[in-house]
Amino acid sequence: MSEEMKNVNEQPTETPVEKKPLDKKTLGIIIGAVAAVVILAVVLIVVLGGNNTPAGPTEQEYTLGMGAVVSINDTNAQVDGTIAAVVLDKDGVIVHCYVDAIQNKVTINEDGTFTIGNTKTKRELGYDYNMSKFGHSLVGNETVKEWFEQADAFEAWCVGKTIAQVKAMGTQEMDNGYVISKDEALLGAGCTISITDFINAVVKAGNDDQKATFKTAGTITLGLAINSADSDSAAATSEKDGAIQVYSDFAATALVDGKIVASLNDAIQPKTTFDATGAITGTSFKGTKRELKEEYNMSKFGHSLVGNETVKEWYLQSAAFSAHIVGMTSAQVDGMATQEMDNGYVISNDDALLGAGCTMSIDGIIDVVVKSIANAQ
């Protein structure tokens, strides 16, 4: 073998490489790069996958309406009034319904004097209204349920229905002339009383042309209240007829988390006149104050109680009050600043409310709104 070939065969086939540990600077660069990649991946997952996260409640539009069906008995001066409030969703479906009623009874004596009886609502009377005096219900053999229980059943039946569906409820006239429901579900729930005024009041509430519109994503509660009281009724004399004037204020209020999102208030002023023998000579009721609009004729009072502005009509002042209290709690409404005028009227002391044209007496409105909030459910 030649010396040249020998030297080639004796050379190593691979030259060993010396491995050195990474210095701190290089190691830090690598770790930083890996961390950046991980963070970028997390951001992409959140951004690209965010649509899979369950969405919270979305804000929706609702309306609050109120309606009244009122009659005066021209033989005994009794005033019957059924008041309903409804909250409708954007599709016109009832999500809340509240019904109450007054039955203000009067005894007119043969000497021209009178006595005003109960002024509580049927809900306020509870079991004292005493529907059980009628024994069994008008259908079946069940014991008749109390008025407020039957009203509860009707309200529950209305929820989920449109106003058109409520109006179209099948009814049947009984031998005693009462018109009751034909709906088996409603009858089975114990609502077997005469239902015409319930239906008509809810339909009026749903078609309220002065409804309040609001938006919320929260849970709504609805309250309704009625306050009735004597308003300067007078006995009859030989020279002048007497008058029975039991007036009622009522309000419906929708709340979310204890704060007002919408409110409506209204009032009725029915009147019955009678002579010195106790005979009724006439009755008068043309509609609620909101329904009468300009016919209520607040302009007869000339200028408002403050400033030189022409007094606004009652329904406009009522609407200004309702708009003013949106966002308030019951305590804030109850604590509204007021001032008593020379004529005894209690008006607002709030420049914003007065500037909006609400310059009429509001103590009765405050009371019934606060009461409606207490009744909310």
C-alpha positions in Angstrom: 0.0 0.0 0.0 1.3 3.4 -0.9 2.1 6.0 1.8 -0.6 8.3 0.2 -3.4 5.7 0.5 -2.4 4.8 4.0 -2.7 8.4 5.1 -6.1 8.7 3.6 -7.5 5.6 5.3 -6.2 6.7 8.6 -8.0 10.1 8.6 -11.3 10.3 10.6 -14.5 10.2 8.6 -16.2 13.0 10.7 -14.8 15.9 12.5 -16.2 16.2 16.1 -18.1 19.5 16.8 -17.9 21.0 20.2 -21.4 21.7 21.7 -21.6 24.9 23.8 -24.5 25.7 26.2 -26.9 28.6 25.1 -26.0 31.9 26.6 -28.7 33.8 28.6 -29.3 36.4 25.9 -30.1 33.8 23.2 -32.2 31.8 25.6 -34.2 34.9 26.5 -34.9 35.6 22.8 -36.2 32.1 22.2 -38.5 32.2 25.3 -39.8 35.6 24.3 -40.6 34.4 20.7 -42.5 31.4 22.0 -44.5 33.5 24.5 -45.4 35.9 21.7 -46.7 33.1 19.5 -48.8 31.7 22.4 -50.3 35.1 23.1 -51.1 35.7 19.4 -52.8 32.3 19.3 -54.9 33.1 22.3 -56.0 36.4 20.8 -56.9 34.8 17.6 -59.0 32.2 19.4 -60.9 34.9 21.4 -61.5 37.0 18.3 -62.4 34.3 15.9 -64.2 32.2 18.4 -66.0 35.1 20.2 -69.2 34.6 18.3 -69.6 31.3 20.1 -69.9 33.1 23.5 -73.5 33.1 24.7 -75.0 36.6 24.4 -76.6 38.4 27.3 -80.2 39.8 27.2 -80.8 42.2 24.3 -82.7 45.4 24.7 -86.3 45.2 23.3 -89.1 47.7 22.8 -92.3 47.6 24.8 -95.5 49.7 25.2 -97.5 50.3 28.3 -101.3 51.0 27.9 -104.2 51.6 30.2 -107.9 51.4 29.7 -111.1 51.9 31.7 -114.7 50.7 31.4 -117.0 52.8 33.6 -120.8 52.9 34.2 -123.2 54.6 36.7 -126.3 52.9 37.8 -129.1 55.4 37.4 -131.3 53.8 40.1 -128.8 53.7 43.0 -125.9 55.9 41.9 -123.4 53.0 42.1 -120.3 53.5 40.1 -118.6 50.4 38.6 -115.3 50.8 36.9 -112.9 48.1 35.6 -109.3 49.3 34.9 -106.7 47.3 33.0 -103.1 47.8 32.2 -101.0 45.8 29.7 -97.4 45.7 28.6 -97.0 44.6 24.9 -93.8 43.5 23.2 -92.7 44.8 19.8 -94.9 42.1 18.1 -98.1 43.2 20.1 -98.0 40.2 22.4 -99.1 40.8 26.0 -96.2 40.1 28.4 -98.0 41.6 31.5 -101.6 42.2 32.3 -103.1 43.8 35.5 -106.9 44.2 36.2 -108.7 45.8 39.2 -112.1 47.3 39.7 -114.1 49.7 41.8 -117.7 49.4 43.0 -118.5 52.6 44.8 -121.9 52.2 46.4 -124.1 55.0 47.8 -127.2 55.1 49.9 -129.5 58.0 49.1 -132.1 58.6 51.8 -135.7 59.9 51.3 -134.8 63.1 53.2 -132.2 64.1 50.6 -129.2 62.9 52.7 -126.8 60.2 51.6 -124.1 57.8 52.8 -121.1 56.8 50.7 -120.1 53.2 51.2 -117.0 51.3 50.3 -114.3 53.0 48.2 -111.7 50.1 48.2 -111.0 48.3 45.0 -112.1 44.7 44.6 -108.5 43.5 44.9 -108.0 45.5 48.1 -111.1 43.9 49.6 -109.7 40.5 48.9 -111.8 37.8 50.6 -114.0 40.5 52.1 -115.5 41.1 48.7 -117.2 37.8 49.4 -117.8 36.1 46.1 -118.6 33.0 48.0 -122.0 34.5 48.8 -123.0 33.3 45.3 -122.3 29.7 46.2 -121.3 27.6 43.2 -119.8 29.0 40.1 -121.9 29.6 37.0 -120.4 26.5 35.4 -119.7 23.1 37.0 -120.1 22.3 40.6 -117.0 24.0 42.0 -117.2 26.6 44.7 -116.9 30.0 43.2 -113.4 31.6 43.5 -112.9 35.0 45.1 -112.9 38.0 42.7 -109.1 38.6 42.9 -108.4 35.0 42.2 -110.6 35.0 39.1 -108.9 38.2 38.0 -105.5 36.5 38.5 -106.7 33.7 36.2 -107.8 36.1 33.5 -104.5 38.0 33.6 -102.5 34.8 33.3 -104.7 33.7 30.3 -104.0 37.0 28.5 -100.2 36.7 28.7 -98.8 35.4 25.4 -101.9 36.6 23.4 -102.4 39.6 21.2 -105.1 42.2 21.8 -107.0 40.8 18.9 -107.0 37.3 20.5 -108.4 38.7 23.7 -111.1 40.6 21.9 -112.0 37.4 20.0 -112.5 35.3 23.1 -115.5 33.1 22.9 -118.2 33.9 25.4 -121.6 32.6 26.4 -124.6 34.2 28.0 -126.0 32.5 31.1 -129.6 32.4 32.3 -129.0 35.3 34.7 -127.7 37.4 31.8 -124.0 37.2 32.8 -121.6 36.8 29.9 -118.8 34.4 30.8 -116.0 32.8 28.9 -116.3 29.8 26.7 -112.6 29.0 27.0 -112.1 25.7 28.8 -108.7 26.6 30.1 -109.9 29.9 31.6 -113.0 28.3 33.1 -110.9 25.5 34.4 -108.6 28.1 36.1 -111.7 29.3 38.0 -112.6 32.5 36.0 -116.3 32.0 35.8 -117.5 35.5 36.4 -119.0 37.9 33.9 -116.1 38.8 31.7 -117.3 41.5 29.3 -115.7 44.4 31.2 -112.4 42.5 31.7 -112.2 42.0 27.9 -113.2 45.6 27.0 -110.8 47.2 29.5 -107.8 45.1 28.2 -108.7 45.9 24.6 -108.8 49.6 25.4 -105.5 49.3 27.2 -103.9 47.6 24.2 -105.3 50.3 21.8 -104.4 53.2 24.1 -103.5 56.1 21.8 -101.6 57.7 24.7 -99.5 54.7 25.4 -95.9 54.9 26.8 -93.1 53.3 24.8 -89.8 52.1 26.4 -86.8 49.9 25.8 -85.2 47.5 28.3 -83.3 44.3 28.5 -84.3 43.7 32.1 -87.2 42.0 33.8 -90.3 44.0 33.9 -92.9 44.2 36.7 -96.3 46.0 36.4 -98.4 47.6 39.0 -101.9 49.2 39.0 -103.7 51.2 41.6 -107.0 53.0 42.1 -107.8 55.6 44.7 -111.4 56.7 45.2 -112.7 59.4 47.5 -115.6 61.8 48.0 -115.2 65.1 46.2 -117.5 67.7 47.6 -120.7 65.6 47.5 -123.7 67.5 48.9 -127.1 66.7 50.3 -130.3 67.9 48.5 -132.5 70.7 49.7 -135.9 71.9 48.6 -134.1 74.6 46.5 -131.2 72.6 45.1 -130.5 69.0 44.0 -127.9 67.1 45.9 -124.8 65.6 44.2 -122.8 62.4 44.7 -119.2 62.9 43.4 -117.0 59.9 44.2 -113.9 60.6 42.0 -111.1 58.1 41.3 -107.5 58.5 40.3 -105.7 55.5 38.8 -102.2 54.7 37.6 -100.2 52.0 35.9 -96.5 51.8 36.3 -93.9 49.5 34.7 -90.6 49.0 36.5 -87.2 47.4 36.0 -85.0 46.8 39.0 -87.2 49.1 41.1 -87.0 52.0 38.7 -89.8 53.4 36.6 -89.5 52.7 32.9 -93.0 53.9 32.0 -96.1 55.2 33.8 -99.6 56.4 33.0 -102.2 58.1 35.2 -105.8 59.0 34.6 -108.9 59.9 36.5 -112.7 59.8 36.4 -115.3 62.2 37.8 -118.7 60.6 37.7 -121.6 62.6 39.1 -125.1 61.7 40.2 -127.8 64.3 41.2 -130.9 63.7 43.3 -133.7 65.7 44.8 -134.9 66.3 48.4 -137.0 63.1 48.3 -134.0 61.0 47.4 -135.0 60.5 43.8 -132.2 60.5 41.3 -132.5 63.3 38.8 -129.5 62.6 36.6 -126.1 61.0 36.0 -123.1 62.3 34.2 -119.9 60.6 32.9 -118.4 61.4 29.6 -115.1 59.6 29.8 -111.8 59.6 31.7 -109.8 62.8 31.7 -107.2 61.3 29.3 -110.0 60.2 27.0 -111.7 63.6 27.0 -108.5 65.4 26.0 -109.5 69.0 25.0 -113.2 68.3 26.0 -112.1 68.3 29.6 -111.5 72.0 29.1 -108.7 72.9 31.4 -108.5 76.2 29.4 -111.5 77.4 31.4 -109.0 78.1 34.2 -107.2 80.6 32.0 -103.5 80.9 32.9 -101.6 78.2 34.8 -101.0 78.5 38.5 -97.4 79.7 37.9 -96.1 82.0 35.3 -98.1 83.6 32.5 -98.4 80.6 30.2 -101.8 79.4 29.0 -102.7 76.3 31.0 -102.2 73.1 29.2 -104.9 70.5 28.9 -105.2 67.8 31.6 -104.0 64.9 29.4 -100.9 66.9 28.3 -100.0 67.7 31.9 -100.6 64.1 32.9 -98.2 63.0 30.1 -95.6 65.5 31.2 -95.8 64.2 34.8 -95.4 60.6 33.5 -92.4 61.4 31.4 -90.8 63.3 34.3 -90.8 60.4 36.7 -89.2 57.9 34.3 -86.0 56.6 36.0 -87.3 57.4 39.5 -87.8 55.0 42.4 -91.0 54.9 44.5 -89.2 56.9 47.2 -88.1 59.6 44.7 -91.7 60.0 43.4 -93.1 60.1 47.0 -90.5 62.7 47.9 -91.1 65.1 45.0 -90.9 68.7 46.1 -94.3 70.4 46.1 -95.8 73.8 47.0 -99.3 74.6 48.2 -101.0 77.5 46.3 -103.5 80.0 47.7 -106.4 78.0 46.4 -105.2 74.9 48.2 -103.9 73.1 45.1 -100.6 71.2 45.7 -98.4 71.7 42.6 -94.8 70.7 41.8 -91.9 72.8 43.0 -89.6 71.3 40.3 -88.7 73.8 37.5 -88.3 71.1 34.9 -91.8 69.7 35.5 -93.4 73.1 35.7 -91.5 74.1 32.5 -92.9 71.0 30.8 -96.4 72.4 31.5 -97.4 70.3 34.5 -98.8 73.1 36.7 -101.9 71.3 38.0 -102.5 69.8 41.5 -100.4 66.6 41.6 -100.7 65.3 45.2 -103.4 62.8 44.2 -101.3 61.6 41.2 -98.2 61.1 43.3 -100.2 59.0 45.8 -101.7 56.7 43.2 -98.4 56.3 41.3 -96.6 55.3 44.5 -99.4 52.9 45.3 -99.2 51.3 41.8 -95.4 50.8 42.4 -96.2 49.0 45.7 -98.6 46.7 43.8 -96.1 45.8 41.0 -95.7 42.1 40.3 
